[in-house]
């Protein structure tokens, strides 16, 4: 007497559900980098410049935004991903324009790259003659709700940067 009989449709449905769950989980914990600008042959090394002005001997070739879950990636992890993208695009250096940690629900994708600006410096408040500071808003823990209930909100780290190339 058979108590439980496996069918191919129940196995394929279960497999599909597991695969879908795994894909959603992996997609939610990665760093996404978007780039707008010129492409040059890849470079071997990218320097992260501390000064917020474009140094003599460099030109801005584009701008990029990286975002990732704050719980899974440190600021340095996200900047490393930007550096890897900069190598692919042929940059020699990057300038971090801003670094923010925002509640996931408040992240707006339309703020990441404003490609209608034309000049890579426009739209992020960085001017070649202005020495700005990195804006960093760091929310490590937030209490929400009412009464004694504490909820930890999910945060996303967003890093905006300029990609630079040495003048030829």
ZIWOUR-V486644 format. One record per residue. N is the residue number from 1. PSI is psi in whole degrees, 0 to 359 (* if undefined). Layout:
n:N psi:PSI
n:N psi:PSI
This chain:
n:1 psi:128
n:2 psi:127
n:3 psi:319
n:4 psi:128
n:5 psi:121
n:6 psi:137
n:7 psi:156
n:8 psi:328
n:9 psi:325
n:10 psi:325
n:11 psi:317
n:12 psi:324
n:13 psi:315
n:14 psi:317
n:15 psi:319
n:16 psi:320
n:17 psi:318
n:18 psi:316
n:19 psi:317
n:20 psi:316
n:21 psi:316
n:22 psi:319
n:23 psi:317
n:24 psi:319
n:25 psi:316
n:26 psi:326
n:27 psi:330
n:28 psi:349
n:29 psi:61
n:30 psi:165
n:31 psi:126
n:32 psi:130
n:33 psi:128
n:34 psi:139
n:35 psi:142
n:36 psi:118
n:37 psi:192
n:38 psi:155
n:39 psi:133
n:40 psi:172
n:41 psi:144
n:42 psi:150
n:43 psi:163
n:44 psi:327
n:45 psi:139
n:46 psi:128
n:47 psi:138
n:48 psi:110
n:49 psi:139
n:50 psi:327
n:51 psi:144
n:52 psi:9
n:53 psi:152
n:54 psi:117
n:55 psi:157
n:56 psi:143
n:57 psi:359
n:58 psi:153
n:59 psi:151
n:60 psi:125
n:61 psi:347
n:62 psi:183
n:63 psi:154
n:64 psi:154
n:65 psi:135
n:66 psi:142
n:67 psi:147
n:68 psi:161
n:69 psi:128
n:70 psi:329
n:71 psi:334
n:72 psi:336
n:73 psi:133
n:74 psi:169
n:75 psi:318
n:76 psi:324
n:77 psi:317
n:78 psi:321
n:79 psi:325
n:80 psi:318
n:81 psi:320
n:82 psi:318
n:83 psi:320
n:84 psi:318
n:85 psi:320
n:86 psi:320
n:87 psi:314
n:88 psi:324
n:89 psi:357
n:90 psi:22
n:91 psi:153
n:92 psi:340
n:93 psi:161
n:94 psi:152
n:95 psi:124
n:96 psi:116
n:97 psi:317
n:98 psi:152
n:99 psi:120
n:100 psi:151
n:101 psi:117
n:102 psi:148
n:103 psi:136
n:104 psi:320
n:105 psi:342
n:106 psi:3
n:107 psi:126
n:108 psi:121
n:109 psi:337
n:110 psi:352
n:111 psi:350
n:112 psi:301
n:113 psi:124
n:114 psi:88
n:115 psi:357
n:116 psi:358
n:117 psi:336
n:118 psi:281
n:119 psi:135
n:120 psi:339
n:121 psi:338
n:122 psi:149
n:123 psi:342
n:124 psi:6
n:125 psi:18
n:126 psi:120
n:127 psi:145
n:128 psi:332
n:129 psi:5
n:130 psi:128
n:131 psi:98
n:132 psi:171
n:133 psi:156
n:134 psi:129
n:135 psi:121
n:136 psi:118
n:137 psi:117
n:138 psi:108
n:139 psi:106
n:140 psi:324
n:141 psi:140
n:142 psi:135
n:143 psi:130
n:144 psi:170
n:145 psi:195
n:146 psi:164
n:147 psi:219
n:148 psi:7
n:149 psi:129
n:150 psi:132
n:151 psi:139
n:152 psi:120
n:153 psi:149
n:154 psi:132
n:155 psi:152
n:156 psi:134
n:157 psi:132
n:158 psi:125
n:159 psi:125
n:160 psi:139
n:161 psi:161
n:162 psi:139
n:163 psi:133
n:164 psi:151
n:165 psi:143
n:166 psi:139
n:167 psi:141
n:168 psi:*
